[in-house]
């Protein structure tokens, strides 16, 4: 069998696993695929090419990842609790998928494999979501992912990739990716996830604004007016959908459950354990036994639905510094990439992914939820690799 075809199949299966298999065992399968890929291509590696491409690699973004997990591991080690260390390692495994897909795509391209994996797996996910809708049109859609919010967060990772594929393919792939991108927005609304809808709206506005600033010397006055109208339409539609969903919620659900009480409790945990927190696995126990407010109903809840609160309460100042360093260095890295490369499609897609995901992280569990974190890091690694391996560099319109 042709080696390039094998490479594409491995990459397609790797991406397909990240998208469609919400199980604990899928990381092992992804690792096996990566090892097979490396063995298959070892004799064709030219280290001069690898070094040249690594020189183009965004060191700020990778530095943010390293500093983030270094801080988490340091905090977990200080607790001297093997469960905390084990959970932290589980978080780290989610980020390893970013390095694996980045290497495979950067080194050998495998564009067809990426298209097969992302479009094929997305089609399976969306068909099952549509089947759920047929079964119960009034229910919130969750596809394979167990609850609507998880499905919504997965969609935040898929939409930028589908947009990028739609912009860089022709024929059947373009039609499929455009249709799937539209379906993803529709299903995002059907999940009823307010945080994700807010995230994608803010993400589109910020990403589009950055691209406009990047192209300010090339854009005409007429096109600038059209962009302003487009921004207003995005803000109006996003706000309108959010208002409609919010109006349908009553009682405690209108306030996002008991998130405010969870956040207040997390702040107290941080104050009582400022250096390394209560421990990665201890938030639910501490909340149930010590920190929940009188009258709270959702006592046995696992996490506080906010990543700042989670890392501060569970990993203390050390973890919070790590999380902030990840955010700051990623923003710095994306800014430098936007300045250094002329591929506005990649820049827009990466910004959309990062901003929408991090806005959602203020209202839900993301980086501490292995299933959605693995897909986020995988999609980020795929898009980041396009700065180096993309067959075309676009300096024109978005």
C-alpha positions in Angstrom: 0.0 0.0 0.0 1.2 3.5 -0.8 3.0 5.0 2.2 1.3 8.4 1.8 -2.1 6.7 1.8 -1.2 4.9 5.0 -0.1 8.2 6.6 -3.4 9.8 5.6 -5.3 6.9 7.0 -3.5 7.0 10.3 -4.0 10.8 10.7 -7.7 10.4 9.7 -8.2 7.7 12.4 -6.3 9.8 15.0 -8.6 12.7 14.4 -11.6 10.5 14.2 -10.9 9.0 17.6 -10.5 12.5 19.1 -13.9 13.6 17.8 -16.1 10.5 18.0 -14.9 8.3 20.9 -15.7 9.8 24.3 -14.1 7.0 26.3 -11.2 6.7 28.7 -9.4 4.2 26.4 -9.2 6.3 23.3 -6.0 8.1 24.3 -4.2 4.7 24.2 -5.5 4.1 20.7 -4.3 7.6 19.6 -0.9 6.9 21.1 -0.6 3.6 19.3 -1.5 5.3 16.0 1.2 7.9 16.6 3.8 5.3 17.3 2.9 3.4 14.2 3.1 6.6 12.2 6.6 7.3 13.6 7.8 3.8 12.9 6.4 3.8 9.4 8.1 7.1 8.5 11.4 6.8 10.5 13.5 5.9 7.5 12.2 8.9 5.5 12.9 11.6 8.1 15.4 14.2 7.0 16.5 15.9 10.2 17.5 19.1 8.3 13.9 19.5 7.2 12.6 18.9 10.7 15.0 21.5 12.2 14.0 24.0 9.5 10.3 23.5 10.3 10.9 23.6 14.1 12.5 27.0 13.6 9.2 28.2 12.4 7.4 26.7 15.3 5.7 29.1 17.7 7.7 28.9 20.9 5.4 31.1 22.9 2.5 28.8 22.5 4.5 25.7 23.3 6.1 27.6 26.2 2.6 28.3 27.6 1.7 24.7 27.5 4.9 23.6 29.3 4.6 26.3 32.0 1.0 25.5 32.5 1.6 21.8 33.2 4.8 22.4 35.0 2.9 24.5 37.6 0.1 21.9 37.8 2.6 19.1 38.5 4.5 21.1 41.0 1.3 21.9 42.9 0.1 18.3 42.7 3.5 17.0 44.0 3.3 19.4 47.0 0.1 17.8 48.1 1.9 14.4 48.3 -1.3 12.8 47.0 -1.1 10.1 44.3 -4.7 10.7 43.2 -3.9 14.4 42.6 -0.8 13.5 40.6 -2.7 10.9 38.6 -5.4 13.4 37.7 -2.9 16.0 36.7 -1.2 13.5 34.5 -4.6 12.7 32.9 -4.9 16.5 32.1 -1.4 16.4 30.6 -2.3 13.4 28.3 -5.0 15.6 26.8 -2.4 18.1 25.7 -0.1 15.4 24.3 -2.6 15.0 21.4 -1.7 18.5 20.3 2.0 17.6 20.0 1.2 14.4 18.2 -1.1 15.8 15.5 1.2 18.8 15.2 4.2 16.6 14.4 2.4 14.3 12.0 0.9 17.1 10.0 3.9 19.5 10.2 6.3 16.8 9.1 4.4 15.0 6.4 1.5 17.3 5.5 -1.3 14.6 5.4 -3.8 17.2 4.3 -6.2 14.5 2.9 -6.0 12.5 6.1 -7.0 15.6 8.1 -9.9 16.3 5.8 -11.1 12.7 6.0 -10.8 12.5 9.7 -12.4 15.8 10.6 -15.2 15.8 8.0 -15.9 12.1 8.3 -16.1 12.0 12.1 -18.1 15.2 12.2 -20.6 13.7 9.8 -21.1 10.7 12.1 -21.5 13.0 15.1 -24.0 15.2 13.3 -26.0 12.3 11.9 -26.5 10.9 15.4 -27.4 14.4 16.7 -30.0 14.6 14.0 -31.4 11.2 14.9 -31.7 12.5 18.5 -33.6 15.5 17.3 -36.0 13.2 15.3 -36.6 11.1 18.4 -37.3 14.1 20.6 -37.5 17.5 18.9 -37.9 19.4 22.2 -34.9 18.0 24.0 -31.5 19.6 24.2 -29.1 17.7 21.8 -26.0 16.0 23.2 -25.0 13.5 20.4 -22.3 11.0 21.8 -21.1 13.3 24.6 -23.4 12.6 27.5 -24.8 16.1 28.1 -25.6 19.1 25.9 -22.9 21.4 27.3 -20.2 18.8 26.5 -21.5 18.6 22.9 -21.5 22.4 22.7 -17.9 22.6 23.8 -16.9 19.9 21.2 -18.6 22.0 18.5 -16.5 25.1 19.6 -13.5 23.0 18.6 -14.9 21.6 15.4 -16.3 24.9 13.9 -12.9 26.5 13.3 -11.5 23.4 11.7 -14.5 23.0 9.4 -14.3 26.6 8.4 -10.6 26.2 7.6 -11.2 23.1 5.5 -14.1 24.8 3.7 -11.7 27.7 2.8 -8.9 25.4 1.6 -10.6 22.7 -0.4 -12.6 22.3 -3.6 -15.4 20.1 -4.8 -16.9 17.5 -2.5 -14.8 18.4 0.5 -15.8 22.0 0.3 -19.5 21.2 0.0 -19.3 18.7 2.9 -17.3 21.1 5.2 -19.6 24.1 4.4 -22.7 21.9 5.2 -21.1 20.6 8.4 -20.1 24.0 9.5 -23.7 25.3 9.1 -25.0 22.1 10.9 -22.5 22.8 13.7 -23.9 26.2 14.3 -27.5 24.9 14.2 -26.7 22.1 16.7 -24.8 24.6 18.9 -28.1 26.5 19.2 -30.0 23.3 19.9 -27.7 22.4 22.8 -29.0 25.4 24.6 -25.5 26.1 26.0 -25.4 29.8 26.8 -21.7 29.9 27.6 -20.8 28.3 24.3 -23.1 30.6 22.3 -21.5 33.6 24.0 -18.1 32.1 23.3 -18.6 31.6 19.6 -20.1 35.1 19.3 -17.3 36.8 21.1 -14.8 34.6 19.3 -16.1 35.6 15.8 -16.1 39.3 16.7 -12.6 39.3 18.2 -11.1 37.0 15.5 -12.6 39.1 12.7 -11.5 42.3 14.3 -7.9 41.0 14.5 -7.9 40.0 10.9 -9.3 43.5 9.9 -6.5 45.1 11.8 -4.0 42.8 10.1 -5.3 43.8 6.7 -6.0 47.5 7.4 -3.7 48.6 4.6 -5.4 46.5 2.0 -9.0 46.8 2.9 -11.2 49.3 1.0 -13.7 51.7 2.6 -16.6 49.8 1.0 -15.4 46.4 2.3 -14.8 48.0 5.8 -18.5 49.0 5.8 -19.6 45.6 4.8 -17.4 44.1 7.6 -19.0 46.5 10.1 -22.5 45.4 9.0 -21.4 41.7 9.3 -20.1 42.4 12.9 -23.5 44.0 13.8 -25.3 41.0 12.3 -23.2 38.5 14.3 -23.7 40.5 17.5 -27.4 40.8 16.9 -27.9 37.1 16.1 -25.8 35.9 18.9 -27.4 38.2 21.4 -30.9 37.4 20.1 -30.3 33.6 20.4 -28.8 34.0 23.9 -31.8 36.2 25.0 -34.3 33.6 23.6 -32.6 30.8 25.5 -32.3 32.8 28.7 -35.9 33.8 28.5 -36.9 30.1 28.4 -35.1 29.3 31.6 -36.8 29.7 34.9 -35.9 29.6 38.6 -32.4 28.4 39.5 -31.7 27.4 35.9 -32.0 31.1 34.8 -28.9 31.9 37.0 -26.9 29.0 35.6 -27.7 26.6 38.4 -25.7 27.3 41.5 -22.5 28.5 39.8 -22.3 31.6 41.8 -22.3 29.7 45.1 -19.7 27.3 43.7 -17.5 30.2 42.7 -17.8 31.8 46.1 -16.8 28.5 47.7 -13.8 28.2 45.4 -12.6 31.7 46.4 -12.8 30.6 50.1 -10.9 27.4 49.3 -8.2 29.5 47.6 -8.0 31.8 50.7 -7.7 28.8 53.0 -5.1 27.0 50.8 -3.4 29.7 48.9 -0.1 28.0 47.8 -1.1 24.7 46.3 -4.9 24.5 46.8 -7.1 21.8 48.2 -5.8 19.2 45.6 -6.8 18.3 42.1 -9.3 15.6 43.2 -10.6 17.3 46.4 -12.9 20.1 45.2 -16.1 18.0 45.3 -15.3 16.6 48.7 -14.4 20.0 50.2 -17.4 21.6 48.7 -19.8 18.9 50.0 -18.4 18.8 53.5 -17.1 22.3 54.3 -17.6 25.1 51.8 -21.2 24.8 50.4 -23.7 27.5 51.4 -26.8 26.8 53.4 -29.7 26.0 51.2 -27.6 24.8 48.3 -29.1 21.8 46.4 -26.3 20.8 44.1 -23.9 19.7 46.9 -22.4 16.6 45.3 -21.0 18.4 42.2 -17.6 17.6 40.8 -16.2 21.0 39.7 -17.0 24.7 40.0 -17.8 25.3 36.3 -15.0 27.9 35.9 -11.4 27.3 35.1 -10.0 30.2 37.0 -11.9 29.1 40.1 -11.0 25.4 39.6 -7.2 26.0 39.1 -7.1 28.5 41.9 -9.1 26.4 44.4 -7.5 23.0 43.5 -3.9 24.1 42.6 -3.6 27.3 44.5 -1.4 30.3 43.4 0.9 27.9 41.7 -1.8 26.5 39.4 -3.3 29.9 38.8 0.0 31.3 37.7 0.3 28.3 35.3 -3.1 28.9 33.9 -2.5 32.6 33.4 0.9 31.9 31.8 -0.8 29.6 29.4 -3.4 32.2 28.4 -0.9 35.1 28.2 1.7 33.2 26.2 -0.9 31.7 23.8 -2.2 35.2 23.1 1.3 36.4 22.6 2.1 33.5 20.3 -1.0 34.0 18.2 -0.3 37.7 17.9 3.3 36.9 16.7 2.0 34.3 14.2 -0.5 36.7 12.8 2.3 39.2 12.3 4.8 36.7 10.9 2.6 34.7 8.5 0.2 35.9 5.8 -2.2 33.0 6.2 -5.3 34.9 7.6 -7.4 31.8 7.4 -5.2 29.9 9.9 -5.0 33.0 12.2 -8.8 33.5 12.1 -9.4 29.8 12.8 -7.0 29.6 15.7 -8.2 32.8 17.3 -11.8 31.6 17.0 -11.0 28.3 18.6 -9.0 29.8 21.4 -11.2 32.8 22.3 -14.5 30.9 22.1 -13.1 28.0 24.2 -11.7 30.3 26.8 -14.9 32.3 27.1 -16.8 29.0 27.6 -14.1 28.1 30.2 -15.5 30.9 32.4 -18.8 29.1 32.7 -18.1 25.4 32.4 -15.5 22.6 32.8 -13.2 22.5 29.8 -9.5 21.9 30.3 -10.2 19.6 33.3 -12.6 17.5 31.3 -10.5 15.0 29.4 -12.9 14.4 26.5 -13.4 18.0 25.5 -9.8 19.0 26.3 -8.4 16.3 24.1 -10.4 17.5 21.1 -9.5 21.2 21.8 -5.8 20.5 21.9 -6.0 18.2 18.9 -7.8 20.9 16.8 -5.4 23.5 18.1 -2.4 21.4 17.1 -3.9 20.7 13.6 -4.5 24.4 12.9 -1.2 25.5 14.4 0.6 23.1 12.1 -0.9 24.8 9.0 1.3 27.8 9.5 4.2 25.5 8.7 2.8 22.8 6.4 -0.1 24.5 4.5 0.4 24.1 0.8 -0.8 27.6 0.1 -0.2 30.9 1.9 -3.0 33.4 1.6 -2.5 37.1 1.9 -5.8 38.2 0.4 -9.3 38.3 1.8 -10.5 36.3 4.7 
